[in-house]
Amino acid sequence: MLLALTLLNTSQAADTLTRYSILSWRDLSRAISQCFDWNMPINMLLGPEDAYYISPTKEDLAAMVAFVLENKEKTPYVEESWDCDNFAREAKHWMDVWALRNYRNSRAAVTVGVAYVKLFIVLPDGEKFPLAYHALNVIRRSDGQWFFYEPQNGQLEPIELSLEDGSVEVVKINL
């Protein structure tokens, strides 16, 4: 708690602590490992890129997504030159801008990243066939819930819907 208080302007500290979840990079690495069932080593070379992270509330996440949809370029999909990874990095940029404007007194990055995933077709008997690789955004909300955000269509979905049925395997996350 003392650490969280030092991250925020003292006039907003009490209110912010009750609304948001602030994590150190080490805690966020553990949360990622637990959520995605990864046994990744916890170090700065492989872990998150910032020291502290702030997770948006449900209301803030909705506002953040609306901000992305309002501000993003309307660049059409062009295979390899402007495709899924470009859309995901652009969405992360606009979410970072929203967070910078709305969490002005916080010295923490927003928990939004780019997830690189492998997509599968899953047959009724459970057999899986690789379909494609894809990039989209991953977001952790203040209540601990993780979401995939598809920047090409603006859809937000709890990650367990995709992970439980086996249709998505997360390969890498840049956060």
N, C-alpha and C positions, 0 to 999 in steps of 0.2 A: 504494500500500500504506500509506503514511504517513497519507493521508486516511482510509482505512478504519480504521486503528488509533485515530484520534481520535474516531470515531463510536461506539466501543464501550468499555465498562468494560475496563480493561487486563487484569483477571484472566480475562476471557473472550475477549479479542481474538484470540489465536492459534487457539483452537479454532473460533471463529466464522468466521474467514477461510477455514479449510479446508472448512467445511460450507456456507457461504452465499455468494451473489453479491451484493455491494453495489455499486450504481451511482449515479452522480450523475444529476441530472435531464437533463443534456445527453447523457450516455451512454445513458440510458433512451430519450430522444427518438430517438437514432440507431438503437437496437435496434428501436423501434416502426416507424420509417421503413423499415428493412431487412426486417423480418418481414412487414409489410403492404404493402410496395412503394409507400410513400408518399413523396412529395417535399415533406415539410412543413418550413416554416422552423423553426429551433430558437430559440425564445425563450420566456420565462416566460408570456407571454400565451396562447400556443397549446400549450405543452408541458405536461409533468406538473406537478402542483400542489405537490409537496414538493421539497426540495433533494436528498434521498438516499433510496434505495429498497433494501430487502433482499428477496431472492427466496427463497421457501421451498424446502426439499429435497423430494424425492419423499415421504418419510415425513411431513414436516410438512404438505405439501399434503393428504395423506389425512386427517390429524388435523384440519386446518382445515375441510375439507369435512364431516367427521363433526360437528364443533362447530356448523357452520351448520345442518345438518339437525336437530340436537338442540335448538337454541335459537331457531330462527326461529318467527315467528308462523305459525299455521295458517290465516291469512286466505285465504278463497277468492278466485279470480279474479273481478273485477268490471270489466267493460269500462270503460276510461278512468279509473276512480277507483282501482282496485287491479289493475294489469295488469303487463306484462312489465318496464317500467322501475322500478316499485315493488319487484317481486321482486328485480331486479338490485341496486338501491340497498340493500335490506335485507340481501342476501347480502354485499355489500361491507362494510356496517356490522359484521356478525358476524365476518367475516374480519379486519377491523381490530381488533376486540376481542380475538380469538384472538391476533393478532400482538402486541398490546400486552401481553398476559399472558405470552406465551412468549418474546418478544424484548425483555424488560424492560430490558436494558442496552444496547440499540441505539437510536441516535437516527436511525432511518431508518424510513420508511413501508414497508408491505408492497406488493409489486408486484401489486396487484389493482385492477382498474378496471371501469367499466361501458362496454361496447361497444354502440354503436347500429349496427345492420346492416340491409342490404336483402337480402331472401331472393328467390331465383329458382327457377323450375322449369327444369331443363336437360334438353332433349330429347336422344335418342341421337345426333342429327346435330350437337349442340353449340349449337343455337339456344336462347337464354335468354328467358324471359318473367318479368317482375316479379310477385312473389306478395304480399309484405307487407314491412313494416318490423318490426323486433324489437329488443329490448334484452336483453342477457345479460352475463355477466362474462367478463373476459379476465384471465388470470393468467400471469406469467412465473415459471418454476421456476428453481432455482439452476443447473441445467445449461444454461440458455438456451432450453429448450423452452417454447413458448407454448401455452396451452390456452384453449378456450372452456368456461365452466361455465354450465350451464342451471339457474338457481335454482328453476325450477318443478318439475323432476324430479330434481335432484341429479346429473345426468350431466356428466362431465368428458371432453372430447375434444380431442386435438391439433388445433390450428387448421388445419394444412395439409390435413387431410381435407376441410374445408369450403371452404377457399380454392382448392385445386387443381381441384376439380370445377366451380367457378364458381357454386355454389349460394348462396354468401354473399359479399357485398361490404361491407366495413367502411366506415361513413360517418364515425363519430366515436368517439373514446375519451376518457373522463374517468378519469384515473388519479391 
